[in-house]
């Protein structure tokens, strides 16, 4: 798992890569306080299964790293279980 990832730095990098996002951040007005929380977005070091247990979705860090959304990824990992 990648350690010491700065969400602020990720936002800055994203704004550099995306002109529309950069313009919104520079020219827009925040509706509330900008906040973030650590997310585990990597399968590195995860134990995905053992006898009688199989983890999927957010339990196995299948979230999108930048936005933290995980419902579609949880469904995707669930489908992988059905197929396997």
KOLMI-672270 format. One record per atom (N, C-alpha, C, O): residue number from 0; residue in one letter; atom name; x negated, y negated, z. Coordinates in nm, 2 decimals. Example, Ala and Ser with C-alpha at 12.3 -4.5 7.8 and 13.67 -1.06 7.14 Angstrom:
// residues 2
ATOM	0	A	N	-1.32	0.57	0.78
ATOM	0	A	CA	-1.23	0.45	0.78
ATOM	0	A	C	-1.32	0.33	0.78
ATOM	0	A	O	-1.42	0.33	0.85
ATOM	1	S	N	-1.28	0.22	0.71
ATOM	1	S	CA	-1.37	0.11	0.71
ATOM	1	S	C	-1.29	0.00	0.79
ATOM	1	S	O	-1.34	-0.11	0.80
This chain:
// residues 84
ATOM	0	X	N	-0.08	0.12	0.00
ATOM	0	X	CA	0.00	0.00	0.00
ATOM	0	X	C	-0.09	-0.12	0.00
ATOM	0	X	O	-0.19	-0.13	0.07
ATOM	1	X	N	-0.05	-0.22	-0.08
ATOM	1	X	CA	-0.13	-0.34	-0.09
ATOM	1	X	C	-0.10	-0.43	0.04
ATOM	1	X	O	0.01	-0.45	0.07
ATOM	2	X	N	-0.21	-0.47	0.10
ATOM	2	X	CA	-0.20	-0.55	0.22
ATOM	2	X	C	-0.22	-0.69	0.19
ATOM	2	X	O	-0.28	-0.73	0.09
ATOM	3	X	N	-0.17	-0.78	0.29
ATOM	3	X	CA	-0.20	-0.92	0.28
ATOM	3	X	C	-0.15	-0.99	0.15
ATOM	3	X	O	-0.22	-1.07	0.10
ATOM	4	X	N	-0.03	-0.95	0.10
ATOM	4	X	CA	0.02	-1.01	-0.01
ATOM	4	X	C	0.10	-1.13	0.03
ATOM	4	X	O	0.19	-1.12	0.12
ATOM	5	X	N	0.07	-1.25	-0.03
ATOM	5	X	CA	0.14	-1.37	0.01
ATOM	5	X	C	0.26	-1.39	-0.08
ATOM	5	X	O	0.24	-1.40	-0.20
ATOM	6	X	N	0.38	-1.39	-0.02
ATOM	6	X	CA	0.50	-1.42	-0.11
ATOM	6	X	C	0.50	-1.56	-0.17
ATOM	6	X	O	0.54	-1.58	-0.28
ATOM	7	X	N	0.44	-1.65	-0.09
ATOM	7	X	CA	0.43	-1.79	-0.14
ATOM	7	X	C	0.34	-1.79	-0.27
ATOM	7	X	O	0.37	-1.85	-0.37
ATOM	8	X	N	0.23	-1.71	-0.26
ATOM	8	X	CA	0.13	-1.70	-0.37
ATOM	8	X	C	0.20	-1.63	-0.49
ATOM	8	X	O	0.18	-1.67	-0.61
ATOM	9	X	N	0.28	-1.53	-0.46
ATOM	9	X	CA	0.36	-1.46	-0.57
ATOM	9	X	C	0.45	-1.56	-0.64
ATOM	9	X	O	0.46	-1.56	-0.76
ATOM	10	X	N	0.52	-1.64	-0.56
ATOM	10	X	CA	0.61	-1.74	-0.62
ATOM	10	X	C	0.54	-1.84	-0.71
ATOM	10	X	O	0.58	-1.87	-0.82
ATOM	11	X	N	0.42	-1.89	-0.65
ATOM	11	X	CA	0.34	-1.98	-0.73
ATOM	11	X	C	0.29	-1.92	-0.86
ATOM	11	X	O	0.30	-1.99	-0.97
ATOM	12	X	N	0.25	-1.80	-0.86
ATOM	12	X	CA	0.20	-1.73	-0.98
ATOM	12	X	C	0.32	-1.71	-1.08
ATOM	12	X	O	0.30	-1.73	-1.20
ATOM	13	X	N	0.44	-1.67	-1.02
ATOM	13	X	CA	0.55	-1.66	-1.11
ATOM	13	X	C	0.59	-1.79	-1.18
ATOM	13	X	O	0.62	-1.79	-1.30
ATOM	14	X	N	0.58	-1.90	-1.10
ATOM	14	X	CA	0.62	-2.03	-1.16
ATOM	14	X	C	0.51	-2.07	-1.27
ATOM	14	X	O	0.55	-2.14	-1.36
ATOM	15	X	N	0.39	-2.03	-1.25
ATOM	15	X	CA	0.29	-2.06	-1.35
ATOM	15	X	C	0.32	-1.98	-1.48
ATOM	15	X	O	0.29	-2.03	-1.59
ATOM	16	X	N	0.37	-1.85	-1.47
ATOM	16	X	CA	0.39	-1.77	-1.58
ATOM	16	X	C	0.52	-1.80	-1.65
ATOM	16	X	O	0.54	-1.78	-1.77
ATOM	17	X	N	0.62	-1.85	-1.58
ATOM	17	X	CA	0.75	-1.88	-1.63
ATOM	17	X	C	0.78	-2.03	-1.63
ATOM	17	X	O	0.80	-2.08	-1.52
ATOM	18	X	N	0.78	-2.09	-1.75
ATOM	18	X	CA	0.81	-2.23	-1.75
ATOM	18	X	C	0.94	-2.27	-1.69
ATOM	18	X	O	0.95	-2.37	-1.62
ATOM	19	X	N	1.05	-2.20	-1.72
ATOM	19	X	CA	1.18	-2.23	-1.66
ATOM	19	X	C	1.18	-2.23	-1.51
ATOM	19	X	O	1.23	-2.31	-1.44
ATOM	20	X	N	1.12	-2.12	-1.46
ATOM	20	X	CA	1.11	-2.11	-1.31
ATOM	20	X	C	1.02	-2.22	-1.25
ATOM	20	X	O	1.06	-2.28	-1.15
ATOM	21	X	N	0.91	-2.25	-1.32
ATOM	21	X	CA	0.83	-2.36	-1.27
ATOM	21	X	C	0.90	-2.49	-1.27
ATOM	21	X	O	0.88	-2.57	-1.17
ATOM	22	X	N	0.98	-2.52	-1.38
ATOM	22	X	CA	1.05	-2.64	-1.38
ATOM	22	X	C	1.16	-2.65	-1.27
ATOM	22	X	O	1.17	-2.76	-1.21
ATOM	23	X	N	1.22	-2.54	-1.25
ATOM	23	X	CA	1.32	-2.54	-1.14
ATOM	23	X	C	1.26	-2.57	-1.00
ATOM	23	X	O	1.32	-2.65	-0.92
ATOM	24	X	N	1.15	-2.51	-0.98
ATOM	24	X	CA	1.08	-2.53	-0.85
ATOM	24	X	C	1.03	-2.68	-0.84
ATOM	24	X	O	1.04	-2.74	-0.73
ATOM	25	X	N	0.97	-2.73	-0.94
ATOM	25	X	CA	0.92	-2.86	-0.94
ATOM	25	X	C	1.02	-2.97	-0.94
ATOM	25	X	O	1.01	-3.07	-0.87
ATOM	26	X	N	1.13	-2.95	-1.02
ATOM	26	X	CA	1.23	-3.06	-1.04
ATOM	26	X	C	1.36	-3.03	-0.96
ATOM	26	X	O	1.44	-3.13	-0.94
ATOM	27	X	N	1.38	-2.91	-0.91
ATOM	27	X	CA	1.50	-2.88	-0.83
ATOM	27	X	C	1.49	-2.92	-0.69
ATOM	27	X	O	1.39	-2.98	-0.64
ATOM	28	X	N	1.60	-2.89	-0.62
ATOM	28	X	CA	1.60	-2.92	-0.48
ATOM	28	X	C	1.65	-2.79	-0.40
ATOM	28	X	O	1.75	-2.73	-0.44
ATOM	29	X	N	1.57	-2.75	-0.30
ATOM	29	X	CA	1.61	-2.63	-0.23
ATOM	29	X	C	1.74	-2.65	-0.15
ATOM	29	X	O	1.76	-2.75	-0.09
ATOM	30	X	N	1.82	-2.55	-0.16
ATOM	30	X	CA	1.95	-2.56	-0.09
ATOM	30	X	C	1.93	-2.52	0.06
ATOM	30	X	O	2.02	-2.55	0.14
ATOM	31	X	N	1.82	-2.46	0.09
ATOM	31	X	CA	1.79	-2.42	0.23
ATOM	31	X	C	1.64	-2.40	0.24
ATOM	31	X	O	1.57	-2.42	0.15
ATOM	32	X	N	1.61	-2.35	0.36
ATOM	32	X	CA	1.47	-2.33	0.39
ATOM	32	X	C	1.41	-2.21	0.31
ATOM	32	X	O	1.48	-2.11	0.30
ATOM	33	X	N	1.30	-2.22	0.25
ATOM	33	X	CA	1.23	-2.12	0.18
ATOM	33	X	C	1.17	-2.02	0.28
ATOM	33	X	O	1.09	-2.05	0.36
ATOM	34	X	N	1.22	-1.89	0.28
ATOM	34	X	CA	1.18	-1.79	0.37
ATOM	34	X	C	1.15	-1.66	0.30
ATOM	34	X	O	1.19	-1.65	0.19
ATOM	35	X	N	1.08	-1.58	0.37
ATOM	35	X	CA	1.04	-1.45	0.31
ATOM	35	X	C	1.02	-1.35	0.42
ATOM	35	X	O	1.00	-1.39	0.54
ATOM	36	X	N	1.01	-1.22	0.39
ATOM	36	X	CA	0.98	-1.12	0.48
ATOM	36	X	C	0.90	-1.01	0.41
ATOM	36	X	O	0.91	-0.99	0.29
ATOM	37	X	N	0.81	-0.94	0.49
ATOM	37	X	CA	0.73	-0.84	0.42
ATOM	37	X	C	0.82	-0.72	0.37
ATOM	37	X	O	0.92	-0.68	0.43
ATOM	38	X	N	0.79	-0.68	0.25
ATOM	38	X	CA	0.86	-0.56	0.19
ATOM	38	X	C	0.75	-0.46	0.16
ATOM	38	X	O	0.65	-0.49	0.11
ATOM	39	X	N	0.79	-0.34	0.18
ATOM	39	X	CA	0.70	-0.23	0.13
ATOM	39	X	C	0.75	-0.19	-0.01
ATOM	39	X	O	0.86	-0.14	-0.03
ATOM	40	X	N	0.67	-0.22	-0.11
ATOM	40	X	CA	0.71	-0.20	-0.25
ATOM	40	X	C	0.61	-0.11	-0.32
ATOM	40	X	O	0.57	-0.13	-0.43
ATOM	41	X	N	0.56	-0.01	-0.25
ATOM	41	X	CA	0.47	0.09	-0.31
ATOM	41	X	C	0.49	0.22	-0.25
ATOM	41	X	O	0.53	0.24	-0.13
ATOM	42	X	N	0.47	0.33	-0.33
ATOM	42	X	CA	0.48	0.46	-0.27
ATOM	42	X	C	0.35	0.51	-0.21
ATOM	42	X	O	0.35	0.62	-0.16
ATOM	43	X	N	0.25	0.43	-0.22
ATOM	43	X	CA	0.12	0.47	-0.16
ATOM	43	X	C	0.13	0.51	-0.02
ATOM	43	X	O	0.18	0.43	0.07
ATOM	44	X	N	0.09	0.63	0.02
ATOM	44	X	CA	0.09	0.67	0.15
ATOM	44	X	C	0.22	0.72	0.21
ATOM	44	X	O	0.23	0.76	0.32
ATOM	45	X	N	0.33	0.72	0.12
ATOM	45	X	CA	0.46	0.76	0.17
ATOM	45	X	C	0.47	0.91	0.16
ATOM	45	X	O	0.42	0.98	0.08
ATOM	46	X	N	0.54	0.97	0.26
ATOM	46	X	CA	0.58	1.11	0.26
ATOM	46	X	C	0.72	1.12	0.21
ATOM	46	X	O	0.81	1.07	0.28
ATOM	47	X	N	0.74	1.17	0.09
ATOM	47	X	CA	0.87	1.17	0.03
ATOM	47	X	C	0.95	1.29	0.07
ATOM	47	X	O	1.08	1.28	0.05
ATOM	48	X	N	0.89	1.39	0.11
ATOM	48	X	CA	0.97	1.51	0.14
ATOM	48	X	C	0.89	1.60	0.24
ATOM	48	X	O	0.77	1.60	0.25
ATOM	49	X	N	0.97	1.69	0.31
ATOM	49	X	CA	0.92	1.80	0.39
ATOM	49	X	C	1.03	1.89	0.40
ATOM	49	X	O	1.14	1.87	0.35
ATOM	50	X	N	1.01	2.00	0.46
ATOM	50	X	CA	1.12	2.11	0.46
ATOM	50	X	C	1.25	2.05	0.52
ATOM	50	X	O	1.25	2.00	0.63
ATOM	51	X	N	1.35	2.05	0.44
ATOM	51	X	CA	1.48	2.01	0.49
ATOM	51	X	C	1.50	1.86	0.48
ATOM	51	X	O	1.61	1.81	0.53
ATOM	52	X	N	1.41	1.78	0.42
ATOM	52	X	CA	1.42	1.64	0.42
ATOM	52	X	C	1.37	1.58	0.28
ATOM	52	X	O	1.26	1.62	0.24
ATOM	53	X	N	1.44	1.50	0.22
ATOM	53	X	CA	1.40	1.43	0.10
ATOM	53	X	C	1.44	1.28	0.11
ATOM	53	X	O	1.56	1.25	0.14
ATOM	54	X	N	1.34	1.19	0.10
ATOM	54	X	CA	1.37	1.05	0.11
ATOM	54	X	C	1.38	0.99	-0.03
ATOM	54	X	O	1.31	1.03	-0.12
ATOM	55	X	N	1.47	0.89	-0.04
ATOM	55	X	CA	1.49	0.82	-0.17
ATOM	55	X	C	1.51	0.67	-0.14
ATOM	55	X	O	1.52	0.63	-0.02
ATOM	56	X	N	1.52	0.59	-0.24
ATOM	56	X	CA	1.56	0.45	-0.23
ATOM	56	X	C	1.46	0.37	-0.15
ATOM	56	X	O	1.33	0.39	-0.16
ATOM	57	X	N	1.51	0.28	-0.07
ATOM	57	X	CA	1.42	0.19	0.01
ATOM	57	X	C	1.33	0.27	0.11
ATOM	57	X	O	1.23	0.22	0.15
ATOM	58	X	N	1.38	0.39	0.15
ATOM	58	X	CA	1.30	0.47	0.24
ATOM	58	X	C	1.17	0.51	0.18
ATOM	58	X	O	1.07	0.54	0.26
ATOM	59	X	N	1.16	0.51	0.05
ATOM	59	X	CA	1.03	0.55	-0.02
ATOM	59	X	C	0.97	0.42	-0.09
ATOM	59	X	O	0.89	0.44	-0.18
ATOM	60	X	N	1.01	0.31	-0.05
ATOM	60	X	CA	0.96	0.18	-0.10
ATOM	60	X	C	0.98	0.16	-0.25
ATOM	60	X	O	0.88	0.13	-0.32
ATOM	61	X	N	1.10	0.19	-0.30
ATOM	61	X	CA	1.12	0.18	-0.44
ATOM	61	X	C	1.18	0.04	-0.48
ATOM	61	X	O	1.23	0.02	-0.58
ATOM	62	X	N	1.16	-0.06	-0.39
ATOM	62	X	CA	1.21	-0.19	-0.41
ATOM	62	X	C	1.13	-0.26	-0.52
ATOM	62	X	O	1.01	-0.23	-0.55
ATOM	63	X	N	1.19	-0.36	-0.58
ATOM	63	X	CA	1.11	-0.45	-0.67
ATOM	63	X	C	1.03	-0.54	-0.59
ATOM	63	X	O	1.08	-0.61	-0.50
ATOM	64	X	N	0.90	-0.55	-0.62
ATOM	64	X	CA	0.80	-0.62	-0.53
ATOM	64	X	C	0.84	-0.77	-0.52
ATOM	64	X	O	0.83	-0.82	-0.41
ATOM	65	X	N	0.87	-0.84	-0.62
ATOM	65	X	CA	0.89	-0.98	-0.62
ATOM	65	X	C	1.02	-1.02	-0.55
ATOM	65	X	O	1.02	-1.12	-0.48
ATOM	66	X	N	1.13	-0.95	-0.58
ATOM	66	X	CA	1.26	-0.99	-0.54
ATOM	66	X	C	1.32	-0.91	-0.42
ATOM	66	X	O	1.41	-0.95	-0.36
ATOM	67	X	N	1.26	-0.79	-0.40
ATOM	67	X	CA	1.30	-0.71	-0.29
ATOM	67	X	C	1.44	-0.64	-0.31
ATOM	67	X	O	1.49	-0.58	-0.22
ATOM	68	X	N	1.49	-0.64	-0.43
ATOM	68	X	CA	1.61	-0.57	-0.46
ATOM	68	X	C	1.58	-0.42	-0.47
ATOM	68	X	O	1.48	-0.39	-0.53
ATOM	69	X	N	1.68	-0.34	-0.43
ATOM	69	X	CA	1.65	-0.20	-0.44
ATOM	69	X	C	1.76	-0.11	-0.47
ATOM	69	X	O	1.74	0.01	-0.47
ATOM	70	X	N	1.88	-0.16	-0.49
ATOM	70	X	CA	2.00	-0.07	-0.51
ATOM	70	X	C	1.98	0.01	-0.64
ATOM	70	X	O	2.00	0.13	-0.64
ATOM	71	X	N	1.94	-0.06	-0.75
ATOM	71	X	CA	1.92	0.02	-0.88
ATOM	71	X	C	1.81	0.12	-0.86
ATOM	71	X	O	1.82	0.23	-0.92
ATOM	72	X	N	1.70	0.08	-0.79
ATOM	72	X	CA	1.59	0.17	-0.77
ATOM	72	X	C	1.63	0.29	-0.68
ATOM	72	X	O	1.59	0.40	-0.70
ATOM	73	X	N	1.72	0.26	-0.58
ATOM	73	X	CA	1.76	0.37	-0.50
ATOM	73	X	C	1.85	0.47	-0.58
ATOM	73	X	O	1.83	0.59	-0.56
ATOM	74	X	N	1.93	0.41	-0.67
ATOM	74	X	CA	2.01	0.50	-0.75
ATOM	74	X	C	1.92	0.58	-0.84
ATOM	74	X	O	1.94	0.70	-0.87
ATOM	75	X	N	1.82	0.52	-0.90
ATOM	75	X	CA	1.73	0.59	-0.99
ATOM	75	X	C	1.65	0.70	-0.92
ATOM	75	X	O	1.64	0.81	-0.97
ATOM	76	X	N	1.61	0.68	-0.79
ATOM	76	X	CA	1.54	0.78	-0.72
ATOM	76	X	C	1.63	0.89	-0.68
ATOM	76	X	O	1.59	1.01	-0.68
ATOM	77	X	N	1.76	0.86	-0.65
ATOM	77	X	CA	1.86	0.96	-0.62
ATOM	77	X	C	1.88	1.05	-0.75
ATOM	77	X	O	1.90	1.17	-0.73
ATOM	78	X	N	1.89	0.99	-0.86
ATOM	78	X	CA	1.91	1.07	-0.99
ATOM	78	X	C	1.79	1.16	-1.01
ATOM	78	X	O	1.81	1.27	-1.06
ATOM	79	X	N	1.67	1.11	-0.98
ATOM	79	X	CA	1.55	1.20	-0.99
ATOM	79	X	C	1.56	1.32	-0.90
ATOM	79	X	O	1.52	1.43	-0.94
ATOM	80	X	N	1.62	1.31	-0.79
ATOM	80	X	CA	1.64	1.42	-0.70
ATOM	80	X	C	1.74	1.52	-0.76
ATOM	80	X	O	1.72	1.64	-0.75
ATOM	81	X	N	1.85	1.47	-0.82
ATOM	81	X	CA	1.95	1.56	-0.88
ATOM	81	X	C	1.88	1.64	-0.99
ATOM	81	X	O	1.91	1.75	-1.01
ATOM	82	X	N	1.80	1.57	-1.07
ATOM	82	X	CA	1.74	1.63	-1.19
ATOM	82	X	C	1.63	1.73	-1.15
ATOM	82	X	O	1.62	1.84	-1.21
ATOM	83	X	N	1.56	1.70	-1.04
ATOM	83	X	CA	1.45	1.79	-0.99
ATOM	83	X	C	1.51	1.91	-0.93
ATOM	83	X	O	1.43	2.00	-0.89
